[in-house]
């Protein structure tokens, strides 16, 4: 693990580069998670592509109390990227600066859940750097007030009431291994999810939840998708109860690829909300299929 300073905040990352001529895949995790969950998918792809995983500001090994995020002095980004430290645009601006610091360009962004929204924003903010986007268990664009109110309330309760002694409760890791998935995960992943929940900075966890689910933000996301010049694909789980396929298809429909013969939506059978852990091999095959459509001859 290495760390890089982005506007005053140390960010943990891992970069695996088998060949300087390969495509660069950048993986963005979801809410209350960390870069750790990409490991099974990266294991299947790293022999063929350069892979970058990192922890979002306030999560994983980038978790810390953030008193002030320094203004973006080294990136040419629109004002919306700096208005709030925990909005989608702000996290996307962090990513753009990470790419700058690591001297990476023409990358593919793979984002899970909240990370998918951040990936779309980053593609919008930096079209000269981002070659394409693959959203995993991510969608949206429809604001249902009562549903969002319940989701925001439940999320805030999770963040507020998470004492460290939860680690000592017997079998709690088994509960987390069964949450939001079609088939139970290995127990170690349940423990990882519990650890990441307890490790997340409360301000970042609450801010990312609340600011990504406002009515304005939800309605803005389809506009971001429709404005993209790069390809954007969406991969959903057929049994995903968190981001149902209807919402995946809805957001995907704003991109021109949705109306092509092959479309831009893929479905994974027997899969809930954690595709990279539940179906890593199947997911890797879809990712490879997508990238093969857009690989330049010099990279073959």
C-alpha positions in Angstrom: 0.0 0.0 0.0 1.2 3.5 -0.8 -0.2 6.9 0.0 -0.5 10.1 -2.0 -1.5 13.5 -0.7 -4.6 15.0 -2.4 -5.4 18.5 -1.4 -4.1 17.9 2.1 -5.6 14.5 2.7 -3.5 11.3 2.4 -5.1 8.7 0.1 -4.2 5.0 0.2 -3.8 3.3 -3.1 -2.4 0.2 -4.8 -1.1 0.2 -8.4 -0.4 -3.0 -10.3 1.2 -2.5 -13.7 2.1 -5.6 -15.6 2.9 -3.7 -18.8 3.2 0.0 -19.6 1.2 -0.6 -22.8 -1.9 -2.0 -21.2 -5.2 -0.2 -20.5 -5.4 1.4 -17.1 -8.4 0.3 -15.0 -9.3 2.5 -11.9 -11.6 1.0 -9.3 -13.8 3.1 -7.1 -15.5 1.5 -4.1 -18.9 2.2 -2.7 -20.3 3.8 0.6 -18.8 2.4 3.8 -16.5 0.1 1.9 -12.9 0.2 0.8 -10.5 -0.8 -2.0 -10.2 -4.3 -0.4 -13.4 -5.6 -2.2 -11.8 -5.2 -5.6 -9.1 -7.8 -4.9 -11.0 -10.8 -6.5 -11.8 -8.9 -9.6 -8.3 -7.4 -9.8 -6.8 -10.9 -9.5 -8.6 -11.9 -12.7 -7.7 -8.7 -14.6 -4.2 -7.6 -13.4 -2.4 -10.0 -15.7 -3.9 -8.1 -18.7 -4.4 -4.6 -17.5 -2.8 -2.0 -15.2 -5.1 -1.8 -12.1 -5.4 1.0 -9.6 -7.5 0.7 -6.5 -7.7 3.4 -3.8 -9.7 4.4 -0.8 -12.1 7.3 -1.0 -11.4 10.2 1.3 -12.7 9.3 4.8 -12.9 5.6 4.1 -10.6 2.6 4.4 -7.0 3.5 4.9 -7.8 7.1 3.8 -10.1 7.3 6.9 -9.4 10.2 9.2 -11.0 13.3 10.7 -11.1 15.9 8.0 -11.2 19.4 9.4 -10.7 21.2 6.0 -10.2 20.0 2.5 -7.8 22.3 0.7 -9.1 24.0 -2.4 -8.2 22.5 -5.8 -5.3 24.7 -6.8 -3.7 22.3 -9.3 -6.7 21.1 -11.3 -8.8 23.0 -13.8 -12.3 22.0 -12.6 -15.7 23.7 -12.6 -17.1 25.3 -9.5 -19.5 22.4 -8.6 -16.5 20.2 -7.9 -15.5 22.4 -4.9 -18.7 23.5 -3.4 -19.0 20.7 -0.9 -16.2 18.3 0.3 -18.5 15.3 0.3 -20.5 15.7 -2.9 -20.1 13.4 -5.9 -18.3 16.2 -7.9 -15.9 16.7 -5.0 -15.0 13.0 -4.8 -14.7 13.0 -8.6 -12.3 15.9 -8.4 -10.2 14.0 -5.9 -10.0 11.2 -8.4 -8.9 13.5 -11.2 -6.1 14.8 -9.0 -5.1 11.3 -8.1 -4.8 10.5 -11.8 -2.7 13.6 -12.3 -0.3 12.7 -9.4 0.2 9.2 -10.7 0.5 10.5 -14.3 -2.3 8.3 -15.6 -4.4 9.2 -18.6 -6.9 7.6 -20.9 -8.1 5.4 -18.1 -11.3 3.3 -17.7 -13.2 3.9 -14.5 -15.0 1.0 -12.8 -17.2 2.2 -9.9 -19.4 0.2 -7.6 -22.7 1.7 -6.2 -21.8 5.2 -5.0 -18.4 4.7 -6.8 -20.3 4.4 -10.0 -21.8 7.8 -9.6 -18.4 9.2 -8.8 -16.9 7.5 -11.9 -19.6 9.2 -14.1 -18.8 12.6 -12.6 -15.1 12.1 -13.1 -15.6 11.2 -16.7 -17.6 14.4 -17.1 -15.0 16.5 -15.4 -12.0 15.1 -17.2 -12.9 13.8 -20.6 -9.3 14.1 -21.7 -8.2 11.5 -19.1 -11.2 9.1 -18.9 -11.6 6.8 -21.9 -14.7 5.1 -20.6 -16.8 4.1 -17.5 -18.2 0.8 -16.2 -20.8 1.2 -13.5 -21.3 -1.9 -11.3 -24.5 -2.2 -9.1 -25.0 1.5 -9.9 -27.9 3.4 -11.4 -30.6 5.9 -10.3 -31.9 9.1 -11.6 -35.4 8.7 -10.2 -36.1 10.5 -6.9 -38.8 8.9 -4.7 -39.0 11.1 -1.7 -40.4 8.6 0.8 -37.9 5.9 -0.2 -35.0 8.3 -0.1 -36.1 9.7 3.3 -36.1 6.1 4.7 -32.8 5.3 3.1 -31.1 8.5 4.4 -32.6 8.0 7.9 -31.4 4.4 8.1 -28.0 5.3 6.8 -27.5 8.1 9.4 -28.5 5.7 12.2 -25.9 3.2 11.0 -23.2 5.9 11.1 -24.3 7.4 14.4 -24.6 4.1 16.4 -21.6 2.0 15.6 -19.6 1.5 18.9 -16.3 -0.3 18.6 -17.5 -3.1 20.9 -19.5 -4.3 17.9 -16.3 -6.0 16.8 -16.6 -8.4 19.8 -20.2 -9.5 19.2 -20.2 -13.1 18.2 -21.4 -14.0 14.7 -21.9 -10.4 13.7 -19.4 -11.0 10.8 -21.9 -13.6 9.5 -24.6 -11.1 9.5 -22.5 -8.8 7.3 -21.5 -11.7 5.1 -25.2 -12.1 4.3 -26.3 -8.5 3.9 -27.3 -7.3 0.4 -26.1 -10.4 -1.4 -27.8 -13.3 -3.1 -25.5 -16.0 -1.6 -23.6 -15.6 1.6 -20.0 -14.3 1.2 -17.1 -15.9 2.9 -16.9 -15.0 6.6 -13.7 -13.0 6.1 -15.6 -10.6 3.8 -18.3 -10.1 6.5 -15.5 -9.2 8.9 -14.0 -6.8 6.3 -17.4 -5.1 5.9 -17.7 -4.7 9.7 -14.2 -3.3 10.0 -14.8 -0.8 7.2 -18.1 0.3 8.7 -16.4 1.0 12.1 -13.3 2.6 10.5 -15.1 5.2 8.3 -14.9 8.8 9.3 -18.3 9.8 10.6 -18.3 13.2 8.8 -17.3 11.7 5.5 -19.8 8.8 5.9 -22.7 11.1 6.7 -21.7 13.7 4.2 -21.3 11.3 1.3 -24.7 9.7 2.1 -26.7 12.9 2.4 -25.1 14.8 -0.4 -25.4 12.1 -3.0 -29.1 11.5 -2.3 -30.6 15.0 -2.5 -33.3 15.5 -5.1 -31.1 17.9 -7.0 -28.2 15.5 -7.1 -30.4 12.5 -8.1 -31.9 14.5 -11.0 -28.5 15.8 -12.1 -26.9 12.4 -12.6 -28.9 11.6 -15.8 -27.8 14.9 -17.2 -24.2 14.0 -16.5 -24.7 10.6 -18.3 -26.3 12.2 -21.3 -23.4 14.7 -21.6 -20.7 12.1 -21.7 -18.7 11.7 -24.9 -17.1 8.5 -23.7 -18.7 5.1 -23.6 -20.6 4.2 -20.4 -21.7 0.7 -19.5 -23.8 -0.6 -16.6 -23.6 -4.0 -14.9 -26.4 -5.0 -12.5 -27.2 -8.0 -10.4 -30.5 -9.7 -11.2 -31.2 -10.1 -7.5 -29.8 -6.7 -6.4 -32.4 -5.3 -3.9 -30.4 -2.2 -3.2 -30.0 -1.0 -6.8 -32.7 -2.8 -8.8 -32.2 -3.4 -12.5 -35.0 -1.0 -13.4 -32.9 1.8 -11.9 -29.8 0.6 -13.6 -31.6 0.6 -16.9 -33.1 4.0 -16.3 -29.8 5.7 -15.8 -28.1 3.8 -18.6 -30.9 4.9 -21.0 -29.6 8.5 -21.0 -26.4 7.4 -22.7 -26.4 7.0 -26.5 -25.1 3.4 -26.3 -28.4 2.3 -24.7 -30.1 2.7 -28.1 -27.6 0.7 -30.1 -28.1 -2.9 -31.1 -26.0 -4.3 -28.3 -26.9 -1.7 -25.7 -24.9 -0.8 -22.6 -26.5 -2.9 -19.8 -25.3 -6.3 -18.7 -27.1 -8.5 -16.1 -25.3 -11.0 -13.8 -27.4 -14.0 -12.7 -27.5 -15.1 -9.1 -26.0 -11.7 -8.0 -27.0 -9.2 -5.4 -25.4 -5.8 -4.6 -21.8 -7.0 -4.3 -21.0 -8.2 -7.8 -17.2 -8.0 -7.4 -17.4 -10.5 -4.5 -20.4 -12.6 -5.5 -19.5 -13.1 -9.2 -15.9 -12.0 -9.8 -15.2 -14.3 -12.7 -18.5 -13.5 -14.5 -17.9 -9.8 -13.9 -14.3 -10.0 -15.2 -15.6 -11.6 -18.4 -18.1 -8.8 -18.9 -15.4 -6.2 -18.3 -13.0 -7.9 -20.7 -15.8 -8.0 -23.3 -16.5 -4.3 -22.9 -12.9 -3.3 -23.1 -12.3 -5.5 -26.2 -14.9 -3.4 -28.0 -12.8 -0.2 -27.4 -9.2 -1.5 -27.4 -6.9 0.2 -29.9 -4.7 -1.9 -32.1 -1.5 -0.7 -30.4 -2.7 -2.3 -27.2 -3.5 -5.8 -28.6 
